[in-house]
Amino acid sequence: QVQLVESGGGLVQAGGSLRLSCAASGSIFSIYAWGWYRQAPGKQRELVASIRSSGTTAYADSVKGRFTISRDNGKITVDLQMESLKPEDTAVYYCNFQPDISLTYWGQGTQVTVSS
């Protein structure tokens, strides 16, 4: 079993920055990919950013140029650096971890609130 612990959410003014972190622990023998998703009230969960073990990244158009995903394969952690935050970035952010393509684990979610 794999456990994910997220940290770093909070309240920030528009234009500000936040850094989210997620650490995985448990029976981990491989790393396929990490992802950060978010879900705003009344909306579906959406992919914000992803990074594969190779380092290849992908971003939602809405966050390109503002958010940066990074990972540490040795520590089994993933971060999401969020800059120039906007009120529409307000959501619960979830860490997603895939040890391989057939398995996926979710963090408990961390609230990010951006005030205007």
N, C-alpha and C positions, 0 to 999 in steps of 0.2 A: 504494500500500500504506500501511497505517496501523499504527503501533506504539503500544502502551500500556505505560506503566511505572508500576507501583504502588509505594507506600511507606507506612510507618507501622504495620505489624503488629508484634506482639510479645507479651510475657507481662505480664499485669496481674492484680491480685487482684480478686475479686468486689467490685462497687461502684465500681470504678475507671473510668477513661475512656481512650479511644484515638481517634486521628484518622487515618483512612486517606485517602490522596491518590492520584490517578491522572492522569497527563498523557498526552495524545495528540499524536503528531507524524506527519508524512508528508503525503501528498496528501489534504488535508481541505478540502472546498469547501462543506460544509454540516454542520449538527448537527441531528439529529432527537431523539435521546434518549440518556441515560446510565442505567446501572443498576449496582447492587452486588448480587452474588449471593454465596452461601456454600454450602460443602459440608462437612458433618461426616463423619467416618469411618463408612462403612456406610450413609450416607444419600444421597438424591438432592440435586442442586444446587437451591437454592431462591432465589427473588427476595427480597431484603431491602428494597431501596428503589430507586425510579426517579425520574428527573426529565426532563421534556421541555424543549425549547429555550424554550418559553413560560414555563417555571418551574413548571408543574404537577407536583406530587409525589405519590408513592404509597408506602405502607409495608406491610410484612407486619404482621399483627396482633401478632406476638410482639415487635416492636421499636417499635411506636408509642409516642410519648412519651419514648423513650429515645435513638433515633437520629435524626440530621438529615442529609439529603443536600443538597448545594449545588454549584453549578457556576459556572465563570467562562468565558463563551463567548469572551472575548477571548484568554485564555491557553489555552483548550481543556483545562480541567482539571475534575475533579469530586472532591469530598471527601465523606467519611462520618464525621461526628462521632458517636461512640458513648459514651453515658453509662450509668451504673448497670449496668455489664456483669455478666452472670451466667455461671456455668459452661456453661450450655447455649448460650451465644453462641460457644463455642469451635468454630472451623472454619477452613477456608481461604477467604478472601474474594477474589472475582474482580470486577474492573472490566469492565464491558461498555459498548461505545460503538457507537451506530448513527448513521452519517452521514445515512442515510435509512432508510426503513422496510424496504428490501430488503437492507440490508447490516448485518453485525454483526461486531465485533471483540472479542477477549477479552484481558485482561491475563494475566500469568503466575501470578497468585495470590499472596496474602500470608497468612501464618499468624497467626491471633489465638488466643491461649490465655488463658483466664480460670480462675484457680485459686480454689478455695473456701476 
